[in-house]
Amino acid sequence: MSFICSGKTSWPELVGTKGDYAASVIERENPGVTAAVIVVRSPVPFEYNIRCNRVLVWVDKKVDGTVVVVPIVG
């Protein structure tokens, strides 16, 4: 089964930027999603289904809260 989410779905250009900045860019470029900034290795609930309204923005607090993983819809 494949999923097609509308709008922009990937932001590789935001790796290395601050997490809060990245979240604001993501929500501006795709108003249909909510971006959540999460520290790497933080526990998050695992889901099997793709969510077209969510982007997790993974940051590393040791590197001053910078994005370390390409943010994608899901």
C-alpha positions as CSV (number, residue, x, y, z in Angstrom):
1,M,0.0,0.0,0.0
2,S,1.4,3.4,-0.8
3,F,0.5,6.8,0.6
4,I,0.4,10.1,-1.2
5,C,0.6,13.1,1.1
6,S,-0.1,16.6,-0.3
7,G,2.3,19.4,-0.4
8,K,6.0,19.3,0.3
9,T,7.0,16.2,2.2
10,S,10.8,16.4,2.7
11,W,13.2,19.2,3.9
12,P,16.8,18.0,3.5
13,E,17.9,21.7,3.3
14,L,17.0,22.1,7.0
15,V,19.6,19.6,8.4
16,G,22.1,21.7,10.4
17,T,19.6,24.5,11.2
18,K,18.0,25.2,14.6
19,G,15.0,22.9,15.4
20,D,12.5,25.7,16.1
21,Y,13.5,27.5,12.9
22,A,13.1,24.3,10.9
23,A,9.6,23.6,12.4
24,S,8.5,27.1,11.4
25,V,9.7,26.7,7.8
26,I,8.1,23.3,7.5
27,E,4.7,24.6,8.7
28,R,4.9,27.6,6.4
29,E,5.8,25.5,3.4
30,N,3.2,22.9,4.1
31,P,0.3,24.3,6.1
32,G,-1.3,20.9,6.3
33,V,1.3,19.5,8.8
34,T,2.3,20.2,12.3
35,A,6.1,20.0,13.1
36,A,7.2,18.7,16.4
37,V,10.8,19.2,17.6
38,I,12.1,16.1,19.4
39,V,15.6,15.4,20.9
40,V,17.3,12.4,19.4
41,R,17.0,9.3,21.6
42,S,13.8,10.6,23.2
43,P,11.0,8.0,23.6
44,V,8.2,8.5,21.1
45,P,5.2,6.2,20.5
46,F,5.8,4.0,17.5
47,E,3.0,3.9,14.9
48,Y,2.6,1.6,11.9
49,N,0.5,4.0,9.8
50,I,1.8,7.0,7.9
51,R,0.4,10.3,9.1
52,C,0.3,13.0,6.4
53,N,-0.2,15.7,9.0
54,R,2.9,15.3,11.1
55,V,6.6,16.0,10.7
56,L,9.1,15.0,13.4
57,V,12.1,17.4,13.6
58,W,14.9,15.4,15.3
59,V,17.5,17.6,17.0
60,D,20.7,16.9,19.0
61,K,20.9,18.9,22.2
62,K,24.7,18.3,22.3
63,V,24.9,20.3,19.0
64,D,22.9,23.2,20.3
65,G,19.5,21.9,19.1
66,T,20.4,21.5,15.5
67,V,18.4,19.3,13.1
68,V,20.3,16.0,12.6
69,V,17.9,14.0,10.5
70,V,16.1,15.0,7.3
71,P,12.6,16.0,8.3
72,I,9.9,14.1,6.4
73,V,6.1,13.8,6.6
74,G,5.1,10.7,8.4
